[in-house]
Amino acid sequence: MATIHRTIITPIVTEQTSAAYQDRGEYTFRVAPGSTKFAIKKAIEELFGVKVTGVWTSNHRGKERSVGRTQGRRPHWKKAIVTLRDGDTIDIFEA
């Protein structure tokens, strides 16, 4: 099992995810492909000191790319959407 710092790779910050955490308190993270919902929940609670009420995950396939005659594939990745208890927030832009 990966450590909590390897489970959560990076937050995903887009216009759509910004609206989701402002409206519903949902935060989106890129996570390790082998991580489970329980491991994601535990890592978020330990890293940010908040209470997680729900975790949704989705696996994304890497796109096939070609540059000239060379063909390849981007890596597969996993996304987790985390819902927090009312009143809890995560400051993603901390230094």
C-alpha positions as CSV (number, residue, x, y, z in Angstrom):
1,M,0.0,0.0,0.0
2,A,1.3,3.5,-0.9
3,T,1.9,6.1,1.7
4,I,-0.6,9.0,2.1
5,H,1.7,11.3,0.2
6,R,1.8,8.9,-2.7
7,T,-1.9,8.2,-2.7
8,I,-2.9,11.8,-3.3
9,I,-0.9,13.1,-6.3
10,T,-2.3,16.5,-7.0
11,P,-5.6,18.5,-6.8
12,I,-7.4,19.1,-10.1
13,V,-8.3,22.8,-10.4
14,T,-10.5,23.8,-13.3
15,E,-13.6,26.0,-13.7
16,Q,-15.8,23.0,-13.3
17,T,-14.1,21.7,-10.1
18,S,-14.0,25.2,-8.6
19,A,-17.8,25.5,-9.0
20,A,-18.3,22.1,-7.5
21,Y,-16.4,22.9,-4.3
22,Q,-18.1,26.3,-4.0
23,D,-21.6,24.8,-4.5
24,R,-21.4,21.3,-3.0
25,G,-18.2,21.1,-1.0
26,E,-16.6,18.6,-3.4
27,Y,-12.9,18.5,-4.1
28,T,-11.2,16.7,-7.0
29,F,-7.8,15.0,-6.8
30,R,-5.6,13.0,-9.1
31,V,-4.8,9.9,-7.1
32,A,-2.6,6.8,-7.5
33,P,-4.1,4.2,-9.9
34,G,-4.0,1.4,-7.3
35,S,-5.5,3.4,-4.4
36,T,-8.9,2.4,-2.9
37,K,-11.7,4.6,-1.7
38,F,-10.8,3.8,1.9
39,A,-7.1,4.7,1.4
40,I,-8.1,8.0,-0.3
41,K,-10.5,8.9,2.5
42,K,-7.8,8.2,5.1
43,A,-5.1,10.2,3.3
44,I,-7.4,13.2,2.8
45,E,-8.4,13.2,6.5
46,E,-4.8,12.9,7.7
47,L,-3.3,15.4,5.3
48,F,-5.8,18.2,5.6
49,G,-7.5,17.5,9.0
50,V,-11.0,17.3,7.7
51,K,-13.9,14.8,7.9
52,V,-14.7,13.0,4.5
53,T,-18.3,11.9,4.0
54,G,-18.0,10.5,0.5
55,V,-15.5,9.4,-2.2
56,W,-16.2,8.8,-5.9
57,T,-13.5,7.4,-8.1
58,S,-13.2,7.1,-11.9
59,N,-10.4,5.6,-14.0
60,H,-9.4,7.4,-17.2
61,R,-7.7,5.8,-20.1
62,G,-4.7,7.5,-21.6
63,K,-5.1,8.9,-25.1
64,E,-3.3,7.6,-28.1
65,R,-0.9,10.3,-29.4
66,S,1.1,10.5,-32.6
67,V,3.9,12.9,-33.5
68,G,5.0,12.4,-37.1
69,R,5.5,8.6,-37.6
70,T,5.9,7.9,-33.9
71,Q,2.9,6.7,-32.0
72,G,2.5,6.3,-28.3
73,R,0.0,6.5,-25.5
74,R,-0.4,8.8,-22.5
75,P,-0.6,7.0,-19.2
76,H,-3.8,5.9,-17.6
77,W,-4.8,7.8,-14.5
78,K,-7.4,7.9,-11.7
79,K,-9.6,10.7,-10.4
80,A,-11.3,11.0,-7.0
81,I,-14.1,13.4,-6.0
82,V,-14.2,13.9,-2.3
83,T,-17.2,15.4,-0.3
84,L,-16.5,16.9,3.1
85,R,-18.6,17.4,6.2
86,D,-20.5,20.7,6.3
87,G,-18.2,23.5,7.6
88,D,-15.0,21.7,6.6
89,T,-12.9,23.2,3.8
90,I,-9.5,22.5,2.2
91,D,-7.3,25.5,1.1
92,I,-5.8,24.1,-2.0
93,F,-3.6,27.2,-2.7
94,E,-1.7,27.0,0.6
95,A,2.0,27.7,0.3
